[in-house]
Amino acid sequence: MSAGKINLKIIRHLVKTGRYSVRQHAHQRMIERDIFTDDIENVILLGEVVETDQHNKPLPTCLLMNFVRSQPLYVVCALSKNWVYIITVYWFDPSKWINPWIKR
């Protein structure tokens, strides 16, 4: 993997093998929004990449989405060499999205 690139295959492998951590901000949002660890894993392992930010610092990030409990759930994650960081999580908000794949 070259620096500054998001590799979904590597992200999924690391999550499958438990090599990820939920950052404090994401953990707080999980509590506030009734989101579970299994939900996050579902989005990462089965979801679609909605966007990437190769220039985000300190690590590039990607936004993934999948339907969980019949509604779109989003996970922002960052990939380090051998670790995935869950940055934040949130449910679909129609005031911010045209549809589950396109932001307003």
C-alpha positions in Angstrom: 0.0 0.0 0.0 1.4 3.4 -0.9 1.1 6.3 1.4 -2.0 8.4 1.0 -4.1 5.6 -0.6 -7.2 3.9 0.8 -7.3 0.2 0.1 -10.7 -1.2 0.9 -9.5 -4.8 0.7 -6.9 -4.2 3.4 -9.4 -2.3 5.5 -11.8 -5.2 5.4 -9.1 -7.8 6.1 -7.9 -5.8 9.2 -11.5 -5.4 10.5 -12.2 -9.1 9.9 -9.2 -9.9 12.0 -10.0 -7.5 14.8 -7.3 -5.0 14.0 -9.2 -1.8 14.4 -10.1 0.6 17.1 -13.1 2.9 17.7 -11.8 6.4 18.5 -13.2 8.3 21.4 -15.3 10.6 19.2 -16.9 7.6 17.3 -17.5 5.8 20.6 -19.4 8.8 21.9 -21.5 9.0 18.7 -22.3 5.3 18.9 -23.8 5.8 22.4 -25.7 8.9 21.3 -27.0 7.3 18.1 -27.7 3.7 19.3 -25.0 2.2 17.0 -23.3 -1.0 17.8 -19.9 -2.5 17.0 -21.7 -5.2 14.8 -23.3 -2.3 12.8 -19.9 -0.7 12.2 -18.4 -4.1 11.1 -21.4 -4.6 8.8 -20.8 -1.3 7.1 -17.1 -1.8 6.6 -17.3 -5.5 5.5 -20.4 -5.2 3.2 -20.8 -1.5 2.4 -19.9 0.8 -0.4 -17.4 3.6 -0.5 -19.2 6.9 -0.8 -16.2 9.1 -0.8 -12.5 9.2 0.1 -10.3 12.0 1.3 -6.7 11.1 0.3 -5.5 14.4 1.7 -7.0 14.2 5.2 -4.4 14.5 8.0 -2.8 12.6 9.7 -4.3 9.7 7.6 -6.4 9.4 4.5 -10.0 8.6 5.3 -13.0 6.9 3.6 -16.7 7.2 4.1 -18.5 3.9 3.8 -22.3 3.3 3.8 -24.5 0.2 4.1 -28.1 -0.3 5.1 -28.3 -1.4 8.8 -31.7 -2.0 10.4 -33.3 -0.8 7.1 -31.6 2.6 7.1 -28.3 3.9 5.8 -25.5 4.0 8.3 -22.2 5.8 7.6 -18.7 5.0 9.0 -15.7 7.2 8.5 -12.5 5.3 8.9 -8.7 5.8 8.4 -6.1 3.2 7.5 -2.7 3.1 9.1 -0.1 0.5 8.1 -1.7 -2.4 10.0 -4.6 -0.8 11.8 -8.0 0.8 11.0 -9.3 3.7 13.0 -13.1 4.3 13.2 -13.3 8.1 13.2 -17.1 8.7 13.4 -20.4 7.0 12.7 -23.8 8.4 11.9 -27.2 7.6 10.4 -28.6 9.0 7.2 -30.0 12.6 7.6 -32.1 13.7 4.6 -31.3 17.4 5.3 -27.6 16.6 4.5 -28.0 14.0 1.8 -29.8 13.9 -1.6 -30.0 10.2 -1.3 -27.8 7.7 0.7 -25.0 8.0 -1.8 -24.9 11.7 -2.6 -24.3 14.6 -0.1 -26.2 17.9 -0.5 
